[in-house]
Amino acid sequence: MSRFLVVTLPLTGHAYRAVAVADELGARGHEVAWCGPKTYFRPLLGPDATLFPTGTRLLRDQAEHGIAALKSLWERYVVPIARFMLPAVNRAVLEYQPDMVVVDQHALAGALAAHRHGLPWATLVTEAMELTRPLAALPRVEAWVRAQVAALCREADVTDADFDPLFSPHLVIAFTTSALTGEQRFPGHFALVGPAMLEPPGDFAWDLLDAARRKVLITVGTLATGLAGDFYQRAAAAVAPLRTTVQAIIAGPPGSLPDPPDNVLAVPSVPMLALLPRLDGVVSHGGMNTVSEALAHGVPLVLAPIRHDQPVVAAQVVRAGAGIRVPFHRVSPGQLREALVSILDEPSYRRAAIRIGDSFAAAGGAPAAAERLEQAVRTALLEPVWKPRSAAASTPMVPSVPPSKAMCPIRACRWHHRCRQNRGRY
Amino acid sequence: MTADDTAPADDTALADMAGALAAATGDDSLLSAGITATTRLEGDLYLDSLDVAALGAVLRDRFGTTVDLAGYVAGLDIDQIIALTVGDIAAYVDRCLQ
């Protein structure tokens, strides 16, 4: 039995992946604790979960598009939330004494705390923004992002040149497969496990679905609600003329579609995983959750990316042949209808989606992630995070216990040399 | 803030740019969208990196291989990319052709 501390962000696309993996760890007899804002995580995790609260911080709105959105993602969200969470994560590490910290790629406080305490940690890659380095074509933008990360590390008193809070040196779990990322090779400690799926609670009026027509879900996710209304209007206009053959379910905030055509069901949310086996197509903004869940069910997509990693996800899906990209802001009802009819009528799109879905199934999802985490804990026991330089020539399989180990309050902090918390004591 | 301090592009150059943008995005409404030298690619036209790549291909086809939009954009910093305008692109193409 091992103990895992999960540090993630209060965002559906991030938190749900971690919950799916944590559920699997729990089923295998491990202990899992969480660190994050109570207002978000307590309802999600239930009353029995161990939760170290960080408090809640309201962060300013981000820009809506492009590189401006990327800039504000870092300046107004990723960096401030890391700064805000770090003291609470440090306390959680000391109190819970995990064997491993499981860190969302953009929850940088988890990586910083784990590193400071000499604990092994794993990265959960829940978006497409970093893994394949889509910003490589814009070197000065990429350098700007690295500079934000470096400044945060300095501020947190972590100065090791080779430390990267975005990618653990121990284990990187990415919820995708090479069917989407392409032929790029990754190091051995990268595990591409496919999506770890979890169904949020939700109800649906199943009797309203018409078995005789093809069914399409239209959703732009949980973040883009401010932009959604106008897109849903155009989407409704796109599907209205298809009323004899297509039934659309539009999942959006109440009131975003006041007068839907009669072949459109407007609902506030859907039980995605239960609904997907009955769907023929999905129109989405390209969030990793929606896209990978659709592909896991072999459902092709029309993607209208808005910001952040969504254009990257859309490009991956298009390259794999499982969907068509349309411009979110400019697409007309006619263009949207044309794209939708293509993914529904041309079997190549569904075939490609099924191919990707098969690769997801083979990759193993949450159980595979849990297995890799177990392995990583075992490896960390044998190969300490920190290796004494003089022993490099003959590293023992089981390292000798440091003489002052008993003094370190962190159970798994065997290599306290790196542990700032306790540095003064030795 | 613009990426270059060159003079604003003339009407012909702007019409060329609007044509190239329409061809790159497949969106003919851009031809009559009132594009000016100060129209921002990202903030006003909502172009993303894929659109810019497509625009690069169109400009190369129309103006020759000396026009390397990807190379030009790669040299810009984050604020220059956010502020990049149609006029900046027109001025860049103009420099390439001189």
Interface residues (C-beta under 8 A of the other chain):
Chain A: H65 G66 I67 A68 L70 K71 P134 A137 L138 P139 R140 V141 W144 P305 P311 A314 A315 R325 P327 F328 H329 R330
Chain B: T25 D27 S29 E42 G43 Y46 L47 D48 S49 L50 D51 A70 V73 A74 G75 L76 D77 I78 I81 I82
